[in-house]
Amino acid sequence: MSDERRHSVEYEAVGADYLDHRSLQGGSVGWVLLAGLGVAYVISGDFAGWNFGLDEGGFGGLLIATVLMAVMYTCMVLGLAELASAIPVAGAGYGFARRALGPLGGFATGTAILIEYAIAPAAIVVFIGGYVEALGLFGLTSGWLVYLVCYAIFVGVHLYGVGEALKLMFAITALAVVALVVFVIAMIPKFDAGNLTDIAVDTSAAGSSSFLPFGIAGVLAAFVYGIWFFLAIEGVPLAAEEARDPKKDMPRGIIAAMLALLVFAALILVVAPGGAGSEAIRASDNPLPRALNVAYDGGTWMSDFVNYVGLAGLVASFFSIIYGYSRQLFALSRAGYLPRSLALTSTRHTPWVALLVPATIGFLLAAITQNGALLINIAVFGATVSYVLMMLSHIVLRRRAPELARPYLTPGGTVTTGVALVLACLAVVATFFVDVKAAGITALVFAAFLAYYWFWSRHRLVGVAPEEEFDAITSAESELS
C-alpha cells in the first residue's frame, strides 16, 4: 500500500524550480552558535515571567514545579538530540513526528510548535515594554509603539540574512549572561532564607504552609512558570538545514545550551526571592531590577546595569524565537500543509513571508492584550502539546524504525523520553488549571488548524519537500528490508 493511501494524503505536482524559491542558506551555523541559539531562545525567562509562579504557588510551589520541569526538559533535550541527528530537517518537530506518526501527527506537532513560537515573542515584547518603562527610556511607556519598533528592527535583521542574525543574537546573549552574573553576585550578600517564604499563607488551601502558601494546588499552577525557565530550547533543531554538520552539531549544541540553562534557573530561582523576598517580586514585569532595588533599599548602579543590560536578555529571546517561528512556518508551508506562499524565500535565502505574517499577529496580540502572563500561558499550551507528540515520536521510532541511522543515542533510551512524556502530559493539564479560558481558546485555534489540514491541505501536499521525501525514502527502505 502506498504511503499516500496509507495516510489518506495526496501529493500535487510542482514545478522543477519549486524548491529554488523555498531554500535556506546551508552551512551557516556551527555547534557553538547552535548552543548560543538555544540559550538565546530561553534566556528572557530568567529576566521576567518565571516570577509569576511565586504568585501562583509561592516559593515552594515554584521550586517543585521548576525541578520537575527541569527533569522534563533535560530528558526531552536528550531525546531531541537523537531525533535531530537522525532527521536533520528544518521542520524539526514536524519532521520527527511526520516520520513516526504520519502526516496528521506531523502537522499537529508542527502546528503546536508554531503556536508556541508565534505567541512567545508577543509575551516577551510586553516584558521588554515593562523594562523600557522602568528605565524611562525616551519617555516611553509600555505600549504599542515599543512593540512595533521591536518587531520592525529584529524582523528586519532576520530578513537581511541568517548568518548575520545569529551572530548578532550570540553577542546580545553574551551581554545578557553578563547581566545575570552581576545580578547573582549582587544578591548573594543579601540572601536570607526567610525571604523565600514571606508570602502570606492561604489557610483555606489544602496542604498550605509557609513553604506552600497556596497549598498543593499551587504546585500545579506554577508549572507554567517553571517551564518559562526552559521554554523554546526545543527550537534548536529548527536550524538543521542551516547547520554545517547537523548530525554532530545538533546534539552538542542543544545539550550544551540545556546545561547552561539549568545553572541559570537554579541561581535565579534562589537568589532573587532570597535577596528581596518572594512577596516583593511575585507580580513584577521586571523582577530582577525590582529585586535589587528592594534588597538595597533603593536604586543602585547594579540595578540600573541589570535593567539596561537585562534588556539584552529579553531581546535575545525575542530575536531568536522570531527565527524559530519563521523556520517552522517555512517548513510546514513548503510541504503544503499551510499555504505554499508562506514558504517563499528571498535572494538571501530568508523566508520573508514566514517572518512577516507571525510578526503581524504577535504585534497585534501584544498591543491588544498587553498581558505577558496571559500570553505565556497560551505559548506554554502549544509547547506542552508539542512535547507530548515529540516524545511519543521518539518512543515510536525506537520501536518501529530500529534501522534508522542515529549518530547520537539518547542515554536511557525510551525510559528517558518516557519520563519527559509523562511530565509533559501533566504540564498540558496545568495550562488549563492556571487559565482555562486562555488554554481553551488556544485549543480551539489548534483544532481549527487540524480542520484546515483534514478538509483541505492533506489533499495538496508537496512530495519533494525534504520532510516528506525523507519519510518516503526511509519507509521504502524499511519495507524492502
C-alpha positions in Angstrom: 0.0 0.0 0.0 1.4 3.4 -0.9 2.4 5.9 1.7 -0.1 8.4 0.3 -3.0 6.0 0.5 -2.0 4.6 3.9 -2.1 8.0 5.4 -5.0 9.4 3.3 -3.0 12.2 1.8 -2.4 13.2 -1.8 0.7 14.9 -3.3 0.4 17.5 -6.1 3.0 18.0 -8.8 5.0 21.2 -8.6 7.4 22.9 -11.0 11.0 21.9 -11.2 12.0 25.3 -9.6 9.7 24.9 -6.6 12.4 24.4 -4.1 14.7 27.0 -5.7 12.3 29.7 -4.4 12.0 27.9 -1.0 15.5 27.1 0.2 17.6 28.2 3.2 21.2 29.1 3.4 23.1 25.9 4.3 26.4 25.7 6.2 25.9 28.9 8.2 25.9 27.6 11.8 28.3 25.5 13.9 27.6 23.9 17.3 28.7 27.0 19.3 26.2 29.2 17.5 23.6 26.5 18.0 24.3 26.4 21.7 24.0 30.2 21.7 20.8 29.9 19.9 19.4 27.5 22.5 20.4 29.9 25.3 19.0 32.9 23.5 15.7 31.2 22.9 15.2 30.9 26.6 17.3 33.5 28.5 14.4 36.0 28.7 12.8 33.6 31.0 15.4 34.4 33.6 14.7 38.1 33.4 10.9 38.0 33.5 7.9 35.7 33.6 9.2 33.0 35.9 8.3 35.1 39.0 4.6 34.8 38.3 5.0 31.3 39.6 5.6 32.8 43.0 2.2 34.4 42.7 0.6 31.1 41.9 2.4 28.6 44.1 4.8 30.6 46.4 8.4 29.7 46.6 7.8 26.0 47.4 5.3 25.6 44.7 7.5 27.2 42.1 10.6 25.3 43.3 8.9 21.9 43.0 7.4 22.8 39.6 10.8 24.1 38.3 12.6 20.9 39.4 10.0 18.7 37.7 10.1 20.8 34.6 13.9 20.8 34.6 13.8 17.0 34.7 11.2 17.0 31.8 13.3 19.4 29.6 16.6 17.5 30.3 15.0 14.2 29.3 13.4 15.8 26.3 16.5 17.5 25.1 18.4 14.2 25.2 15.6 12.7 23.1 15.6 15.6 20.7 19.4 15.4 20.3 18.9 11.9 18.9 15.9 12.9 16.7 17.7 15.9 15.3 20.8 13.9 14.4 18.8 11.2 12.7 16.3 13.5 10.9 18.1 16.9 10.3 15.4 18.9 8.6 14.1 22.4 9.0 10.7 21.1 10.1 12.3 19.7 13.3 9.4 18.6 15.5 7.1 18.3 12.5 9.7 16.2 10.6 10.2 13.9 13.6 6.5 13.3 14.1 5.9 13.1 10.4 8.2 10.0 10.3 6.8 8.5 13.5 3.1 9.4 13.5 2.3 10.1 9.9 1.2 13.4 8.2 -1.5 14.2 10.7 0.8 13.7 13.7 3.5 15.7 11.9 1.2 18.6 11.2 -0.2 18.6 14.7 3.2 18.7 16.2 4.4 21.5 13.8 1.2 23.5 14.5 1.7 23.2 18.3 5.3 24.5 17.9 4.1 27.3 15.6 1.5 28.4 18.2 4.2 28.4 20.9 6.7 30.3 18.8 4.3 32.9 17.3 2.9 33.8 20.7 6.1 33.7 22.9 7.6 36.8 21.2 4.4 38.7 21.9 4.7 37.8 25.6 8.4 38.8 25.6 7.8 42.1 23.9 5.3 43.0 26.6 8.1 42.4 29.2 10.5 44.5 27.0 8.0 47.3 27.3 8.0 46.9 31.1 11.8 47.2 31.2 11.7 50.2 28.9 9.1 51.9 31.0 11.0 51.2 34.2 14.1 52.8 32.7 12.2 55.8 31.4 13.9 55.5 28.0 12.9 58.3 25.7 9.9 59.0 28.0 8.2 55.9 26.6 5.6 53.8 28.4 5.0 50.2 27.8 2.7 50.1 24.7 2.2 49.5 21.0 5.0 51.8 19.9 7.6 49.9 21.8 6.2 46.6 20.4 6.2 47.9 16.9 9.7 49.2 17.0 11.0 45.8 18.4 9.3 43.8 15.7 10.4 46.1 12.9 14.0 46.1 13.9 14.5 42.4 14.7 12.4 41.1 11.9 14.4 43.4 9.6 17.7 41.9 10.8 16.4 38.4 10.1 15.3 39.5 6.6 18.9 40.6 5.9 20.4 37.1 6.5 20.6 34.2 8.9 24.4 34.2 9.4 24.4 37.9 10.4 21.3 37.4 12.5 22.6 34.5 14.5 26.0 36.2 15.1 24.3 39.4 16.4 22.0 37.2 18.6 25.0 35.5 20.0 26.6 38.8 21.0 23.3 40.0 22.6 23.0 36.8 24.5 26.6 37.2 25.9 25.6 40.6 27.2 22.6 39.1 28.9 24.7 36.4 30.6 26.9 39.2 32.0 23.8 40.9 33.4 22.7 37.6 35.1 26.2 37.1 36.6 26.2 40.6 38.0 22.7 40.1 39.4 23.6 36.9 41.2 26.9 38.3 42.6 25.0 41.4 43.9 22.2 39.3 45.5 24.3 36.7 47.3 25.3 39.0 50.2 21.6 39.9 50.7 20.4 36.3 50.8 18.2 35.3 53.7 16.3 32.0 53.7 13.4 33.6 55.5 12.8 35.8 52.4 11.9 32.8 50.3 8.8 32.1 52.3 7.5 35.5 53.1 4.2 35.2 51.1 1.1 35.1 53.4 -0.3 31.6 53.8 -3.8 31.0 52.4 -5.1 28.9 55.2 -8.1 27.8 53.1 -5.9 26.0 50.6 -5.3 22.2 51.1 -1.8 21.5 52.3 -0.9 25.1 52.8 2.2 26.2 54.7 4.8 28.9 54.6 6.7 26.7 52.1 3.5 26.1 50.0 1.4 29.2 50.8 -1.3 28.3 48.3 -1.3 24.6 49.1 -0.7 21.5 46.9 -2.7 23.0 44.0 -0.2 25.9 43.8 2.5 23.4 42.6 0.4 22.5 39.5 -0.4 26.2 39.0 3.3 27.0 39.0 4.1 24.5 36.3 3.5 27.1 33.5 6.1 29.4 35.0 8.6 26.7 35.9 8.5 26.0 32.1 9.4 29.6 31.4 13.0 28.9 32.6 13.4 26.5 29.6 10.7 27.3 27.1 11.7 27.2 23.4 15.1 25.3 23.7 13.4 22.7 21.6 13.7 25.1 18.7 17.4 24.4 18.2 16.7 21.6 15.7 14.9 24.1 13.5 18.3 25.3 12.4 19.2 21.8 11.0 19.2 22.8 7.3 21.4 25.8 8.0 23.9 23.9 10.2 27.3 22.9 9.0 27.2 19.3 10.2 23.8 18.7 11.9 24.4 15.1 12.7 27.2 16.1 15.1 26.5 19.7 15.8 22.8 19.4 16.8 23.4 17.1 19.9 26.4 19.2 21.0 24.6 22.5 20.6 21.3 21.6 22.3 22.8 19.7 25.2 25.4 22.5 25.9 22.5 25.0 25.9 20.5 22.9 28.3 23.3 22.6 30.8 23.8 26.4 30.8 20.0 26.9 31.3 19.9 24.6 34.3 22.6 26.6 36.1 20.9 29.9 35.3 17.5 28.7 36.5 18.8 27.3 39.8 20.7 30.6 40.6 17.9 33.0 39.7 15.2 31.0 41.4 17.1 31.0 44.7 18.9 34.4 44.9 16.1 36.6 43.5 13.4 35.8 46.1 16.1 35.0 48.7 17.5 38.5 48.5 14.4 40.6 48.0 11.6 38.4 49.3 9.1 36.4 47.2 6.3 38.9 48.0 8.2 41.8 46.6 8.7 40.3 43.1 5.8 37.9 42.7 3.9 40.1 40.2 6.6 42.3 38.7 7.1 42.7 35.0 10.8 43.4 35.7 11.6 41.2 38.7 15.5 41.4 38.7 15.8 45.2 38.9 12.9 45.2 41.3 14.7 42.6 43.5 17.9 44.7 43.5 16.0 47.9 44.4 14.3 46.1 47.3 17.4 44.4 48.6 19.5 47.6 48.5 16.7 49.9 49.7 16.6 51.9 46.5 18.3 52.3 43.2 21.9 51.2 42.8 24.3 51.1 39.9 23.8 47.4 39.8 20.0 47.6 39.4 20.5 50.2 36.7 23.1 47.9 35.0 20.9 44.8 35.2 17.9 46.8 34.0 19.7 48.2 31.0 21.7 45.1 30.0 18.8 42.9 31.1 17.0 44.2 28.1 19.6 42.2 26.1 18.2 39.0 27.6 14.7 39.8 26.6 15.8 41.0 23.2 17.9 37.8 22.7 14.9 35.5 23.2 12.6 37.8 21.2 15.1 37.9 18.4 15.8 34.1 18.3 12.2 33.0 18.6 11.4 35.1 15.6 14.0 32.9 13.8 12.3 29.8 15.2 8.7 30.6 14.2 9.9 31.5 10.7 11.6 28.2 10.2 8.6 26.2 11.5 6.2 28.0 9.3 8.5 27.8 6.4 8.8 24.0 6.7 5.0 23.4 7.1 4.2 25.7 4.1 7.0 24.3 1.9 5.4 20.9 2.3 1.9 22.2 1.5 0.3 21.8 5.0 -0.2 25.5 5.1 -0.4 27.9 2.1 2.8 27.5 0.0 3.3 31.2 -0.5 4.3 31.4 3.2 7.4 29.4 2.4 8.8 31.9 -0.3 12.4 32.9 0.3 14.3 36.0 -0.8 17.5 36.2 -2.8 19.3 36.0 0.5 17.5 32.7 1.3 15.5 34.1 4.2 11.8 33.1 4.5 10.5 36.6 4.3 6.8 35.8 4.3 7.1 33.4 7.2 8.9 36.2 9.1 6.3 38.9 8.5 3.0 37.1 8.9 3.5 35.8 12.5 5.2 39.1 13.4 2.0 40.9 12.5 -0.1 38.6 14.5 2.2 38.8 17.5 2.3 42.6 17.4 -1.5 42.8 17.4 -1.8 40.3 20.3 0.7 42.2 22.4 -0.8 45.6 21.6 -4.4 44.4 22.3 -3.8 42.4 25.4 -0.6 44.0 27.0 -0.7 40.9 29.3 2.5 39.0 29.4 1.2 36.4 31.8 -1.8 35.6 29.6 0.4 35.2 26.5 2.8 33.0 28.4 0.0 30.6 29.2 -1.0 30.5 25.5 2.5 29.8 24.4 3.0 27.1 27.0 -0.1 25.3 25.9 1.3 25.0 22.4 4.7 24.0 23.7 3.5 21.2 26.0 1.3 19.7 23.3 4.3 19.5 21.0 6.4 18.0 23.8 3.9 15.1 24.2 3.9 14.5 20.5 7.7 14.7 20.1 8.5 12.4 22.9 5.9 9.9 21.6 7.6 10.2 18.3 11.0 9.2 19.8 9.4 6.2 21.5 7.6 5.1 18.3 10.7 5.5 16.1 12.8 3.5 18.6 10.3 0.6 18.4 9.2 0.8 14.7 12.3 2.0 13.0 15.3 0.5 14.7 17.2 0.6 11.4 17.2 4.4 11.3 20.7 5.8 11.4 21.2 7.5 14.7 24.5 9.3 15.1 23.6 10.1 18.7 21.7 7.8 21.1 19.6 9.1 24.0 21.0 7.8 27.3 18.4 5.6 28.8 16.5 5.3 25.5 12.8 5.3 25.7 12.8 5.3 29.5 14.3 8.8 29.4 11.8 10.1 26.9 9.0 8.3 28.7 9.7 10.4 31.8 9.5 13.5 29.7 6.3 12.3 28.1 4.5 11.8 31.5 5.7 15.2 32.8 4.6 16.9 29.5 1.1 15.4 29.8 1.0 16.8 33.4 2.1 20.2 32.0 -0.7 20.2 29.5 -3.2 19.8 32.3 -1.5 22.6 34.2 -2.2 25.1 31.5 -6.0 24.6 31.9 -5.5 24.8 35.7 -3.9 28.2 35.5 -6.1 29.9 32.9 -8.9 27.7 31.5 -10.1 30.4 29.2 -6.7 31.1 27.5 -5.9 27.4 27.2 -9.4 26.7 25.8 -9.1 29.4 23.2 -5.7 28.1 22.2 -7.1 24.6 22.0 -9.8 25.9 19.6 -7.2 27.6 17.4 -5.2 24.3 17.4 -8.4 22.4 16.4 -9.0 24.9 13.6 -5.5 24.2 12.1 -6.3 20.5 12.2 -9.6 21.0 10.5 -7.8 23.0 7.7 -5.4 20.0 7.3 -8.2 17.4 7.2 -10.5 19.2 4.8 -8.0 21.0 2.6 -4.3 20.7 2.7 -3.9 16.9 3.1 -5.1 16.6 -0.5 -2.5 19.1 -1.7 0.8 18.2 -0.1 4.2 18.6 -1.8 6.2 15.3 -2.0 9.5 17.0 -2.8 9.7 18.8 0.5 12.6 17.3 2.5 10.4 16.1 5.4 8.0 14.3 3.1 10.8 13.0 0.9 12.7 11.7 3.9 9.7 9.8 5.2 9.0 8.3 1.8 12.7 7.1 1.4 13.0 5.7 4.9 9.6 4.0 4.7 10.5 2.4 1.4 13.9 1.2 2.8 12.1 -0.3 5.8 9.7 -2.2 3.6 12.5 -3.6 1.5 14.4 -4.8 4.5 
